[in-house]
């Protein structure tokens, strides 16, 4: 592993050290509920000021690494070529919101000035990631650790449009928890202007929110079994719907029917931990139950939806909730060997995944390493 990989390692270490300075446990319930007590000491004290400074520093570091990259990602130059086509007014199969912003930035900075375009979307993507962690992560440092080692941030250096909408979906979860469904839908529709796959989260998140508040009855399980059976026996119908919106996926390299064993393992291990922490952390906690049902949906999708092109990315809309679920489960568990083993297992599991992720960054279909920075190149 060559030296530029240290950029990612050092970024992870430094931001986590800053993350330990963030103690927003008392503020997250207000952020999620929307009942902010403006003017009260809880929102003007020294601790909250320290939190904001640390969060801002984390944002600057993550956004800086992302925005200052050049030739990083297997689709970097593909995006650059499409930026030129957009500026020329030619057809590009991107969503209108993305095309509009790309054209506007090139009108502002000049034709084929692609660095400001990548920089702009890097800033926006990191903002939504960090803002979501700040508002929903009671254990901020732990959630940040899962976001980084789980690859969500580092993969955002590739596939610009998709990871922007993934960050938006993570941020939008709090509006489902608040029951502010109008705001939730509007935010998702805004995200669909950049990648329309985010529209999937409207029914999925709303259903998870409903189940989190409901006392499950027999008909809930019957509907769930019917849905799973439809994924198994009605694949052709689902495929035609998908190919209607994404016709270029038909018979492509992405239409390969492969199972995502790593993501299945993540979901299964998370559900096992949910079983150990059910009584203390899950049974009466609506937030954790919401994230739990998203994890269940992700497991069903990965096990029964292998016919979906890019199923791993679709599932990320659901299992990214693990950055809140896992810390929530362990934080509310009473002290004991189960809590210690849970922390050790999660940290070791995601740490190993991060190491394999770094090794895979050299692959030609990833190319996140070597890291190049336009300031020094």
N, C-alpha and C positions, 0 to 999 in steps of 0.2 A: 504494500500500500504506500503510494508516494506521498510527498509532503503536503500537497494541497488538501488531502483528506483531514489534516489537522485543523483546517478552517472549520469544518463541520463539528469536529470533536470539541474544539475550544469554544465554539458558539454554544454547544449544548451545555458544557460545564459552566461557562460564565453566566449564561442566562438562568441556569438552575440555581446558582449561588445567589443571583439577584432575586430569583423567585422565592427563596427562603426569607427574604426581607418583607414579603407581602403577607400580611395577616389580615385577611378580609372575611374571616369566618362570621363575624357579627353583622357584616354588611350585606352578604350575599342574599339572605332572606328578603331584605328590602329591595335589592336589585331585581330579584326574580318576581316578587309580588308587585313591584312598581310603586310601593308605598314609601317613597323616599322622604325622609324628614329634613327637608331643606332648612338650613339655618340652625339646626340643633348641633350640639357639640359633637355628636357621633360622626358628623359629616364635615367637621372642621378641625378635628383634633390632630395631634402630631402623628398618631399612627396612620390615619388616613392620608395625610400628606406624604408620609414615607411610602405608603403603598403606591400612591400615584407616581411618585418619582421613580420607584423601582420598576413599575409596569411600563412607564414611558421609556426607561433605559432598555428594557427588554424589547420593546417595539422597535427602537432605533437599531439595535444590534441585528435583530432578525430581518427587518426591512432593508438594512444596509447590505447584508450578505446577499439577499435576494435581488435587490434593485441594481446592484453594481456588478452583477455577473455578465459575462459575455461568452457566447458559444458554449453555454452549459445547457444540456438537455438535448435529447435526440430530435426534438421538433423545433429547436431554436431557429435554425435557418429556414425551416418551412414557414414558421410564423413570419419571419422577416420578409420572405418572398410574397406572402399573402398581404402583408402590410402595404407593399408597393402596389399590388393589384387593387387593394381597397382605395388607395390614394388616386389611382387612375380611373376609378369608377367602374371597374370590371367586377364580374360576379365572383364572389367567394362564399363558400358554404358555411359561413359563420352567422351567428345571430345578429340582428340589427343593432342592438345596443353596443355590442363589441365593435362592429364596423363603424358606427357613428363616432365613438370615442377615438378609435384609431385614426380615422380621417381627420378629426378635429385636432388631435395632437400633431399630426404631420403638417397640417395647415399652419399650426402655431410655430413649430420648430423647423419645418422644412421637409421636403420630400426625402424619403428613405432615412430619416433620423429615427431609427428603431429603438435606440437606447432609452429615450424618454417614454416610449410606449411600454416597454418592459418594466421600466421603473415605476410608472404610474400604477400598473396592475399589481406589481409587487407590494407597493404601499397599501393599496386597498385590501388585498388578500390578507396580509399580515395584520392589518387593523382589525378585520373581522375576527380572525383567530384570537388575537390577544384580548380584544374586547369581550368576546364570548367567555374566555377563561376568567377574566376579571369579574364579570357579572354572575357567572354560574358556578365557578370553581371554589368551593369552600376551602379546599386544600390546593391552593394555587400552584405551589411548586410541584406537587405530585401530578396534577393535571397537565402542567407544562411538560413534565418529564414524559408522560404518555403521548402527548402531541408530537414531541420531537422524536423520541425513540420509535414511536409507531409509524414514522415516516410521512405523516400527513404534511408537515411543514416542508421537509426536504423534497418531497415529490412535487410540491407546488412550484419548484423551480422548473418543472416540466409540465406540459399540459396546462397552460395558463388559464384558459377559460373554465375548465372543469374545477380546478382547485379554488378558483375564486368563488364559484357557486357552492362548493363544499364548505368553505369558510362562512358564507352567508347562511347556509342551512344550520350550521352550528350555532351561529348567533341568533337565528330565528327561533330556536327551541324555547327560549324563555317566554316568548309570546304565547306559545301553546300552554305553558305552565301557568301563565297569567290569565288564560282564557280570553286573551285579546286576539281573537281569531281573524278579525278584519286586518289588523296590522300584520299578523303572520302571513296571511294570503298576499297582501300587497308587497311585502318584502320578498316573498318567493317569486311572485310575478316579475318583480324588478330583476331578480336573479336570473329568471328565464330569458331575459333579454341578452344574456351572455352565454348561457348554456341551458337549453330547454330540458335537459334531463332532471333538473332540480324540481320540475313540476311533480315528479313522483312523490316528493316528501309531503305534499299537501294531504293526500289521503292517508299516507302511512303515519305521519306525525299526529294528525287529528285522531286517527284510530287508536294510536298508542296513548294519547292523552285521555281519550274516553275510557279505555280499559284501566288506566292507572287510577281513575276515580271510581270505577264500578266494582261492585262485589260480583265476581264472576259467577255466572249461572250456567246451566246445562246448555242453553242455546248459544252462548258464547263459544263453547268448545265445539259445538256442532258446526257453526259457521267457520271456525278455524280449520277443522278437518276438511270441510268442503273446499276451502281456499287452497289448502295444501294439495288436495287431490286434483284440483284444476291445474295446478302447476305441473303435476305429473302427467295427466292424461289429456290436457288441452294445450300442449306446447305449440302446436301449429297455429292456433288462434293468437296466442301471445306473440309469436314470432312475426306474424303478419302485421300486427299492430306496431311492433317495434320497427319493422322494416318500412312501414309507411312513413314514419318520422325520420328514420335513418336508413334510407335505401342503400347507401354505399357500404353498409355493414353486411349485406347479404353475400354469402359465399366469400367473405373476406378472411384475412388471417385471424380476425377477432371472433369470427363465427366458428369456433372450434369445439365448443361443448366441454371444455376442461373444467374440472372441479378445483376450487381454491382451497386446498387442504390447510394452508396456514391460517386463513381467515376462519375456516370451520373450527380449527383448534382453538383460536382466540375466543370464539363464541361459546364453545363447550366449556372451556376452563372458566370463563366468566360466569356461566350458569351454575357451575359447581360451587364457585365462591358464593353466588347468590343463595344457594341452598344452605350453606353454613351460616350465612349472615341474615337469613330470612326474618327471624323473629325480631331482632334488634334493629335492623337497618332497612328492611324492605317492606314488611307487612303493612305498616301505617305511614310510610314516607311516600307521598305522592310523586315527588321529584324522582326518587330512585326507582319507583315503579314505572314511571314513564320511560326512563333510560333502559330499564329491564325489558320492557316490551319491544323497544327498538332493537335490542340485542337479540331477542327471540325472532323478530322479523328478519334480521340479518342472517341468522342461522338457517331459517327456512329458505331464504333466497339462495344462499350458497349451496345448500344441500339439494334443492329441487329446481333451481333456476340456472343450471349450467348451460342451458340453451340460449341464454341471454348474452349477446356480445358485450364484452367488457363488464362482466358480472361483478368483478371485484370492485370496480369503481361505483357501480350502482349500490352495492352493499355498503360502501363506505358512508353513504348518507345515513345509514342506520347504526353501524358499529362504531362510528366516531363518537357516539354517546358514551363509549367506555371511558373516555377521558374524564367524565363526571361520575359515571356509575361506580367504577372501581374505587376511587378515593372515597366516595360517599359510603359504600359498603363497609370499608375497613375503618373509616374514621368513627363511625357510630357503633362499631362492635366493641363490647367491653374488653378491657385488657386481658390477655391470656395467650396461650400458645397458638390458638387458631388465628388471632390477629397478627401475631409475629410471623407465623408461617405464610399468611396471606400476603403481607407486605413483602416478605422475602421472595415468594413465588412470583408475584407481579413484577417486582424490580428485576429479578434475574431473567424472567421470560422476555420482557421487553428489552432488557439490555442485550441479550443474545440476538434478538431479532434485529436490533440496531446494528450489531456487528455484521450480521449477514447482509443487511441492507447496504452498509458501506462497501462490502465486497462486491455486491451486485451493481453498484453504481458505475462500474467500468464497462458493463455490457453495452453493446452497440445499440440496443433498443432502449437504453436508459441514458447513458452518457452524462450522468451528473458529476462524474469525476473524469479527468482532473478539473478542479475548480479554477476558472479564470476570471479575473477581475479587471474591468476596463480601466480602472484607475492606475493599475500597475503594469498592465500589459501593453 
